[in-house]
Amino acid sequence: MITPLQNANINAIREKAGTYLAALENAGIDEFSAFEVDWSKQMKEAGLSVIFADKVVPRCVESICDDLMLQGGGVISSEGVPKIILGYPNYGGAVGADCAIDAGKTEAWKEDNRKKLGAAATDERHLVVFIDVTNGLAWTAPIDCDPPLTLPELPPEIDHMWLLGCFGGGAAKKVIVWRASKTTHWQKTEIPIPITAAPVHLAS
């Protein structure tokens, strides 16, 4: 299994991965990572490759990471028909409630959202933001964190903010809702989704 970086060229990986992986196999290497490549390059640049020889990776490892823009890879099984599996990009970092709050704030202060809600002739104006993987690490915040006991930073055109995420699978699947207004601090609600239920359509 090999894992590309987010901006990798998938077509190039599909075309060339076999050749690069064959070089690793010939060198007896069954796993690699871009982190090790970066560390190796730093040791070389600092003139410490002799002292830290065990940290210096072979050129074939540098090539597959640099040329194909991979995060890493490794053999996950020695059984069955050999094949190359292309995984999804991985990324990580510190996650806190602010990640989701900031994602919602970004949407609230966008000019188009302010214009649409500002034109609404209603007593209350609600903005619903669906938090998913396109929001980076923010999508994990509702799962692992509780919302802060603060008021949201909303523009004049918006009175209420809803942050929604759908998580889990099967009987554990649920929608997590964080909601707040200009006068009400953030609150969290979990809504189970029955297995037999029709797809949930969320709209603001």
Residue frames relative to the residue before (quaternion, step in Angstrom):
aa qw qx qy qz dx dy dz
M 1.0000 0.0000 0.0000 0.0000 0.00 0.00 0.00
I 0.0817 -0.7821 0.6167 0.0369 3.54 -0.98 0.91
T 0.2241 -0.7857 0.5693 0.0916 3.56 -1.05 0.82
P 0.2709 -0.7941 0.5228 0.1505 3.59 -0.59 1.10
L 0.5271 -0.5529 0.5204 0.3817 3.52 -1.34 0.20
Q 0.6779 -0.5267 0.3230 0.3985 3.58 -1.20 0.45
N 0.7658 0.3442 -0.1949 0.5071 3.61 1.05 -0.70
A 0.3424 0.7553 -0.4917 0.2655 3.59 1.19 0.45
N 0.4507 -0.6538 0.5371 0.2844 3.55 -1.26 0.52
I 0.3207 -0.7934 0.4869 0.1749 3.57 -0.20 1.29
N 0.6338 0.5350 -0.3396 0.4435 3.59 0.98 -0.76
A 0.6473 0.5107 -0.3153 0.4699 3.57 1.01 -0.79
I 0.6274 0.5292 -0.3324 0.4645 3.58 1.04 -0.77
R 0.6660 0.5049 -0.3089 0.4539 3.58 0.87 -0.92
E 0.6902 0.4967 -0.2769 0.4475 3.56 1.02 -0.82
K 0.8276 0.2987 -0.1023 0.4642 3.57 0.88 -0.96
A 0.4610 0.7247 -0.4383 0.2650 3.61 1.18 -0.36
G 0.6364 0.5603 -0.3365 0.4096 3.60 0.92 -0.87
T 0.6651 0.5045 -0.3024 0.4601 3.58 0.95 -0.87
Y 0.6784 0.4877 -0.2903 0.4665 3.57 0.90 -0.92
L 0.6732 0.4934 -0.3008 0.4614 3.59 0.96 -0.85
A 0.5868 0.5649 -0.3701 0.4468 3.59 1.12 -0.58
A 0.6309 0.5302 -0.3280 0.4619 3.59 1.04 -0.77
L 0.6460 0.5036 -0.3170 0.4781 3.59 1.04 -0.78
E 0.6480 0.5256 -0.3177 0.4504 3.55 0.96 -0.87
N 0.6513 0.5152 -0.3089 0.4636 3.59 1.00 -0.82
A 0.6901 0.4533 -0.2677 0.4966 3.56 1.18 -0.62
G 0.5054 -0.6778 0.4055 0.3475 3.60 1.29 0.04
I 0.4856 0.6563 -0.4334 0.3816 3.59 1.19 0.49
D 0.1036 -0.8310 0.5454 0.0362 3.59 -0.66 1.09
E 0.7820 0.1298 -0.1410 0.5930 3.59 1.26 0.17
F 0.0155 0.7954 -0.6046 0.0410 3.57 -1.16 0.60
S 0.0725 -0.7948 0.6004 0.0503 3.58 -1.25 0.35
A 0.5729 -0.5933 0.4492 0.3435 3.54 -1.19 0.63
F 0.5762 0.5846 -0.3783 0.4279 3.60 1.13 -0.59
E 0.6627 0.4943 -0.3003 0.4758 3.58 0.96 -0.86
V 0.6244 0.5330 -0.3329 0.4639 3.57 1.07 -0.74
D 0.6551 0.5081 -0.3138 0.4628 3.60 0.90 -0.88
W 0.6481 0.5109 -0.3097 0.4723 3.58 0.96 -0.89
S 0.6460 0.5305 -0.3132 0.4507 3.57 0.95 -0.88
K 0.6588 0.5084 -0.3065 0.4621 3.57 0.94 -0.88
Q 0.6367 0.5265 -0.3261 0.4594 3.58 1.00 -0.77
M 0.6442 0.5157 -0.3199 0.4655 3.57 1.00 -0.80
K 0.6516 0.5128 -0.3115 0.4641 3.58 1.00 -0.81
E 0.6753 0.5038 -0.2896 0.4542 3.56 0.90 -0.96
A 0.7000 0.4481 -0.2605 0.4912 3.57 1.10 -0.69
G 0.4710 -0.6934 0.4287 0.3371 3.58 1.28 -0.03
L 0.5335 0.6429 -0.3853 0.3918 3.56 1.21 0.53
S 0.3488 0.7782 -0.4749 0.2173 3.58 1.23 0.22
V 0.6218 0.5286 -0.3515 0.4586 3.60 1.12 -0.54
I 0.6727 0.4950 -0.2935 0.4650 3.57 0.95 -0.90
F 0.7814 0.2400 -0.1224 0.5630 3.56 0.99 -0.89
A 0.0454 0.8530 -0.5173 0.0523 3.55 0.90 0.95
D 0.6532 0.5246 -0.3235 0.4398 3.58 1.05 -0.68
K 0.6670 0.4853 -0.2998 0.4793 3.60 1.27 -0.26
V 0.5874 0.5717 -0.3687 0.4383 3.58 1.27 -0.17
V 0.2614 -0.7922 0.5357 0.1310 3.57 -0.64 1.13
P 0.5948 -0.5768 0.4203 0.3699 3.61 -1.15 0.54
R 0.6572 -0.5336 0.3694 0.3834 3.54 -1.22 0.51
C 0.6234 0.5559 -0.3554 0.4197 3.62 1.01 -0.69
V 0.6296 0.5146 -0.3347 0.4762 3.59 1.15 -0.58
E 0.6266 0.5216 -0.3319 0.4744 3.56 1.01 -0.82
S 0.6644 0.5405 -0.3051 0.4163 3.56 0.90 -0.95
I 0.6987 0.4706 -0.2958 0.4504 3.58 0.79 -0.95
C 0.6622 0.4918 -0.3076 0.4743 3.60 1.05 -0.71
D 0.7216 0.4505 -0.2528 0.4608 3.58 0.87 -0.96
D 0.7300 0.4573 -0.2525 0.4406 3.58 0.76 -1.05
L 0.7731 0.3216 -0.1715 0.5190 3.59 0.99 -0.84
M 0.3570 -0.7639 0.4662 0.2677 3.58 1.33 -0.04
L 0.2877 0.7614 -0.5173 0.2643 3.54 0.65 1.21
Q 0.4574 -0.6506 0.5346 0.2858 3.53 -1.22 0.60
G 0.7318 -0.3263 0.2442 0.5463 3.53 1.08 -0.73
G 0.0652 -0.7947 0.6013 0.0518 3.52 -1.33 -0.17
G 0.0502 0.8053 -0.5899 0.0313 3.52 -1.27 0.17
V 0.5598 -0.5827 0.4729 0.3512 3.51 -1.30 0.42
I 0.1709 -0.8154 0.5472 0.0806 3.59 -0.70 1.04
S 0.7967 0.0124 -0.0212 0.6039 3.59 1.24 -0.19
S 0.2924 -0.7518 0.5640 0.1766 3.55 -1.11 0.68
E 0.6082 0.5576 -0.3411 0.4504 3.56 1.32 0.10
G 0.7456 0.3999 -0.2947 0.4443 3.55 -1.25 0.41
V 0.7007 -0.4415 0.3506 0.4373 3.54 -1.36 -0.07
P 0.4680 -0.6852 0.4699 0.3011 3.62 -0.75 0.95
K 0.1570 0.7717 -0.6054 0.1155 3.57 -0.99 0.85
I 0.4004 -0.6839 0.5573 0.2477 3.52 -1.29 0.46
I 0.1469 -0.7828 0.6024 0.0523 3.55 -0.78 1.08
L 0.2260 -0.7734 0.5811 0.1144 3.56 -0.83 1.01
G 0.2248 -0.8066 0.5366 0.1045 3.56 -0.52 1.19
Y 0.5865 -0.5518 0.4496 0.3865 3.55 -1.34 -0.12
P 0.5954 -0.5624 0.4198 0.3911 3.60 -1.12 0.55
N 0.2067 -0.7568 0.6085 0.1197 3.55 -1.10 0.77
Y 0.0778 0.7707 -0.6319 0.0261 3.54 -1.12 0.60
G 0.0902 -0.8161 0.5706 0.0149 3.53 -1.11 0.60
G 0.1495 0.7719 -0.6096 0.1008 3.51 -1.33 0.00
A 0.6849 -0.4557 0.3587 0.4411 3.52 -1.32 -0.05
V 0.1101 -0.7943 0.5965 0.0328 3.56 -0.92 0.94
G 0.1105 0.7710 -0.6204 0.0917 3.53 -0.96 0.94
A 0.7289 -0.4142 0.2985 0.4562 3.55 -1.28 0.11
D 0.6036 0.5946 -0.3542 0.3958 3.58 1.06 -0.73
C 0.5582 0.6080 -0.3974 0.4010 3.62 1.13 -0.56
A 0.7049 0.4348 -0.2614 0.4957 3.59 0.90 -0.93
I 0.6326 0.5371 -0.3324 0.4482 3.58 0.98 -0.82
D 0.6656 0.5012 -0.3000 0.4646 3.57 0.94 -0.88
A 0.6237 0.5328 -0.3415 0.4588 3.60 1.05 -0.76
G 0.6619 0.4941 -0.2976 0.4787 3.57 1.00 -0.82
K 0.6399 0.5369 -0.3190 0.4477 3.56 0.99 -0.86
T 0.6155 0.5579 -0.3381 0.4422 3.57 1.03 -0.81
E 0.6850 0.4726 -0.2805 0.4783 3.56 0.95 -0.92
A 0.6438 0.5511 -0.3243 0.4203 3.58 0.97 -0.84
W 0.7565 0.3934 -0.2110 0.4779 3.56 0.97 -0.81
K 0.4220 0.6789 -0.4880 0.3504 3.60 1.23 0.21
E 0.5764 -0.6447 0.3847 0.3226 3.54 -0.92 0.96
D 0.6664 0.5140 -0.3245 0.4318 3.61 0.92 -0.84
N 0.6595 0.4973 -0.3148 0.4676 3.60 0.99 -0.80
R 0.6450 0.5131 -0.3203 0.4670 3.58 1.00 -0.79
K 0.6525 0.5234 -0.3145 0.4488 3.57 1.00 -0.83
K 0.6781 0.4958 -0.2983 0.4532 3.60 0.89 -0.94
L 0.7233 0.4251 -0.2619 0.4771 3.57 0.81 -0.94
G 0.6087 0.5599 -0.3516 0.4386 3.58 1.11 -0.59
A 0.6778 0.4845 -0.2798 0.4770 3.56 1.19 -0.56
A 0.5247 0.6504 -0.4098 0.3658 3.60 1.26 -0.20
A 0.2747 -0.7666 0.5624 0.1432 3.56 -0.81 1.05
T 0.4069 0.6938 -0.4791 0.3516 3.57 0.62 1.19
D 0.6027 -0.5693 0.4152 0.3746 3.54 -1.25 0.41
E 0.7854 0.1478 -0.0735 0.5966 3.58 1.12 -0.72
R 0.1518 -0.7792 0.6035 0.0745 3.55 -1.10 0.73
H 0.1121 -0.8255 0.5530 -0.0159 3.53 -0.47 1.34
L 0.1350 -0.7514 0.6386 0.0967 3.57 -1.07 0.77
V 0.1417 -0.7790 0.6086 0.0512 3.56 -0.79 1.11
V 0.0697 -0.7970 0.6000 0.0013 3.57 -0.76 1.07
F 0.2432 -0.7574 0.5901 0.1377 3.57 -0.75 1.06
I 0.2169 -0.7865 0.5706 0.0937 3.57 -0.65 1.17
D 0.1410 0.7817 -0.5972 0.1113 3.60 -0.66 1.09
V 0.7821 -0.3596 0.2180 0.4598 3.58 -1.27 -0.15
T 0.5651 0.5914 -0.3998 0.4137 3.61 1.17 -0.33
N 0.6426 0.5044 -0.3170 0.4818 3.58 1.27 -0.25
G 0.5527 -0.6213 0.3932 0.3922 3.57 1.24 0.34
L 0.8298 -0.1942 0.1529 0.5003 3.56 -1.03 -0.81
A 0.4793 0.7050 -0.4292 0.2985 3.58 1.21 -0.35
W 0.6221 0.5879 -0.3559 0.3751 3.60 1.02 -0.72
T 0.6610 0.5065 -0.3214 0.4508 3.62 1.14 -0.46
A 0.5243 0.6819 -0.4036 0.3117 3.59 1.16 -0.48
P 0.6785 0.4813 -0.3285 0.4473 3.66 0.80 -0.81
I 0.6206 0.5417 -0.3469 0.4484 3.60 1.15 -0.53
D 0.8141 0.3281 -0.1246 0.4627 3.54 0.75 -1.13
C 0.7757 0.3379 -0.1601 0.5084 3.60 1.16 -0.43
D 0.3707 -0.6505 0.6003 0.2813 3.49 -1.37 0.20
P 0.5467 -0.6246 0.4317 0.3530 3.59 -1.04 0.64
P 0.5535 -0.6143 0.4346 0.3571 3.61 -1.13 0.52
L 0.4525 -0.6687 0.5145 0.2889 3.59 -1.16 0.54
T 0.4423 0.6637 -0.4653 0.3838 3.54 0.68 1.19
L 0.5097 -0.5989 0.5057 0.3546 3.54 -1.32 0.11
P 0.4922 -0.6669 0.4654 0.3103 3.59 -1.02 0.70
E 0.4205 -0.6684 0.5464 0.2792 3.55 -1.23 0.52
L 0.0597 0.8318 -0.5411 0.1082 3.55 -0.02 1.34
P 0.4849 -0.6384 0.5048 0.3202 3.58 -1.12 0.62
P 0.6986 -0.4900 0.3098 0.4194 3.63 -1.19 0.34
E 0.6691 0.5394 -0.3007 0.4135 3.59 1.10 -0.69
I 0.7401 0.3696 -0.1993 0.5253 3.63 1.23 -0.32
D 0.2444 -0.7947 0.5442 0.1120 3.57 -0.86 1.02
H 0.8076 0.1542 -0.0342 0.5682 3.56 1.03 -0.88
M 0.1506 -0.7739 0.6102 0.0778 3.57 -1.13 0.74
W 0.0751 -0.7702 0.6330 0.0203 3.55 -1.01 0.94
L 0.0924 -0.7620 0.6393 0.0461 3.57 -0.88 0.96
L 0.0369 -0.8242 0.5642 -0.0309 3.58 -0.65 1.12
G 0.0275 0.7756 -0.6305 0.0129 3.51 -1.16 0.71
C 0.2488 -0.7570 0.5871 0.1427 3.57 -1.10 0.71
F 0.0275 0.8354 -0.5416 0.0898 3.58 -0.59 1.14
G 0.7364 0.4239 -0.3127 0.4246 3.52 -1.33 0.37
G 0.2492 -0.7514 0.5905 0.1569 3.51 -1.35 -0.11
G 0.8002 0.2592 -0.1954 0.5043 3.56 -1.22 0.47
A 0.8312 -0.1516 0.1393 0.5165 3.54 -0.99 -0.90
A 0.6601 0.5181 -0.3034 0.4515 3.61 1.23 -0.40
K 0.4740 0.6946 -0.4402 0.3147 3.59 1.23 -0.12
K 0.1106 0.8010 -0.5764 0.1182 3.56 -0.93 0.90
V 0.3664 -0.6663 0.5959 0.2581 3.50 -1.36 0.33
I 0.1707 -0.7622 0.6173 0.0942 3.56 -0.90 0.96
V 0.1078 -0.8089 0.5779 0.0116 3.55 -0.79 1.08
W 0.0878 -0.7254 0.6803 0.0575 3.52 -1.04 0.93
R 0.0567 0.8138 -0.5755 0.0584 3.60 -0.72 0.98
A 0.0653 0.7776 -0.6209 0.0753 3.53 -1.18 0.69
S 0.1798 -0.7578 0.6126 0.1344 3.54 -1.30 0.23
K 0.7212 -0.4282 0.3074 0.4495 3.55 -1.27 -0.04
T 0.7680 0.3131 -0.1697 0.5323 3.57 1.23 -0.45
T 0.7198 0.3812 -0.2293 0.5329 3.60 1.29 -0.09
H 0.4140 -0.7260 0.4890 0.2499 3.59 -0.72 1.04
W 0.7043 -0.4851 0.3263 0.4026 3.55 -1.30 0.35
Q 0.0336 -0.7727 0.6339 -0.0041 3.54 -1.08 0.89
K 0.2893 -0.7721 0.5492 0.1364 3.55 -1.14 0.68
T 0.0139 -0.7804 0.6248 -0.0189 3.56 -1.02 0.90
E 0.1722 -0.7691 0.6072 0.1002 3.58 -1.01 0.83
I 0.1095 -0.8039 0.5844 0.0159 3.56 -0.80 1.08
P 0.3166 -0.7570 0.5367 0.1966 3.64 -0.41 1.15
I 0.2418 -0.7479 0.5995 0.1512 3.56 -1.12 0.69
P 0.3871 -0.7235 0.5152 0.2475 3.65 -0.52 1.11
I 0.5907 -0.6021 0.4093 0.3480 3.56 -1.04 0.80
T 0.7237 0.4413 -0.2442 0.4710 3.59 1.01 -0.80
A 0.4799 0.6963 -0.4362 0.3076 3.57 1.23 -0.11
A 0.5321 -0.5949 0.4934 0.3458 3.55 -1.21 0.55
P 0.6742 -0.4824 0.3527 0.4340 3.61 -1.20 0.38
V 0.4062 -0.7083 0.5263 0.2372 3.54 -1.05 0.82
H 0.1222 -0.7810 0.6098 0.0580 3.57 -0.82 1.00
L 0.1252 -0.8080 0.5751 0.0270 3.53 -0.61 1.17
A 0.0755 0.7955 -0.5964 0.0765 3.55 -0.85 0.93
S 0.3370 -0.7314 0.5536 0.2120 3.52 -1.15 0.59
